[in-house]
Amino acid sequence: MKVLLDTNIVLDIVLKREPHYSDSTQIFNLIDKELIEAAITATAVTDLYFIARKEKSSKLAKSFIIDLTKIVEIIGVDKEIITGALNSNIKDFEDAVQVYSAAYNEIETIITRNKKDFQDCDLEILSPKELVHRISK
C-alpha cells in the first residue's frame, strides 16, 4: 500500500507534538517494517524545513529532512498539479496540491489528522489510527 503523508503527520514527528506523536510514530514504524510505502510532496519538504527551523533549529530541520528522504519518496509538484489544485473544489490550496500530487502519482490514500480538510476529493483519506488498524488486521 502506498500512501501520501500529509504535512501534519511528519510535523508531529519532527516537533514531537503531543498528543499526536505516538500515532504518527506508528506510521513510521509501518514504513520501517515495509508494510506501507510513503510519499510526501516536494512542497511539504519546504514547509517542514521552514516550520522545524522556526520551532527547533536549522541544523535539526536539515538533519531530519536528510533522514526523511531515506525512507519516503518525494513526489514532484508541477504546473499541471498546481493548475488542477487551483481549479478544484478543495477549499485549502495546500491540501488541493497534495490531493492532485497523490492522484498524479497514482497514490490512492492520504494519511492526515485533518480528514475534514479533504472532504471534496476522490481519494481515500485515513487518520494514522485508521491506517494502523487496517494494517494490523
N, C-alpha and C positions, 0 to 999 in steps of 0.2 A: 504494500500500500504506500503510495506516495502522497505526501501532504504538503501544503504550504503553511508555514508558521506565521501567524500574524505577529507584528512587531511587539505587541504587548507580552506575548509568551516569552520571547527572547529577553526582553527588558526585565521580566520577573527574575530571570536567572542572573543576569549581569549585575542587577541592582539588589538582588536578594530581597525582593519585595514580598512582604508578608501581607495577607495570608496565602498568596498565590505561588510562592516559591516552591513549595512541596509538589503541587500539581504540575507545574511546569518542569520541574526536575524529572518527574516520571516520564514526560515526553522524551526528554533527552536520554533517559535510560532505555526507552524503546528503540531509539536511534542507535545507541551503543550496541544493543543486542541484535541489531539488524532486522527488527520486526517491522520497522517502517523506514521509508526514505523521506527525508525532509528537505524542503527548499525554502528560501526567503528571497524576496526581490532585492535587486541591486539598490533600489531606493531605500529599502529598510536598513541596509548596511549604513548608509549615510545618516539616517535617523538614529540608529543605535549608537554610532560614534558620537554624534552631537550630544545626545542625552547622557550617555555614560561619561563622557568627558566633563560635562557640566556638573553631574552629580558626584562623580568619583575623581577621575584624573585622565589625562590624555594617555598616559602610559598604560593604565588599566584598560581603557577603551580599545587601544590598538592591540594589546595582548589578547583580549577577549575575542576580538574580531579575527585575529590570526587563527586562534584555536577553533572558532566557529566555522571558518571556511574549510577546515579539515573534515568536518562532519556533516555539513549541509551544502546543498547545491545553491549557487547564487544564480538566479534567473534574471535575464535582462528585461529592461523596460525601454520600449522604442516608440516611435511615432504612432504606429498602429494601436498599441496598447493605450497610449495617452489619449488618442482620439476616441477610442471606444469608451474609455473611462469618462471622458468629458461629455459624451453623448448618452451615457447610461442613466438609468433611474435611481442609481445608488446615490444617496444624499452626500456622503462624505467622499471627497475626491480621492484621498489616500486609500480608503477601503476599495473604491472602484478600481484603482490601479492594481491593487492586489488581486481582485477578482479577475480582471482581464489578463493579468500576467499568468495566473494559475490556469485559466482556460486556454490561453495561447500555448502553454506548455503541457497541456493535457493532464493537468492535476485536477482531480475532481473533488478534493476535500480541503477545506481551510480549517485550521485549528486556532481558535480565538476564545478569549474570555468575554468578548462583546458580541455575542451572537446577533443581538438586535440590530447591530450596525450593518449586517449582511442580509437583511430580510429580502431585498429586491434582487437577489441573484439566483442563478440556477444550479449553483454548486452545493455540495453537502457542507454544512457548517456544524462543527463539533466543538465542544469545550474540551479542555485537557482531560477532565474526568470521564467524559463520554468516550473519548478515544481509548483511554486506558481500559475502561470497562469492556469495550468492544474487542480489543486485542487480547484481553485476559480470559475471554470466554473459551 
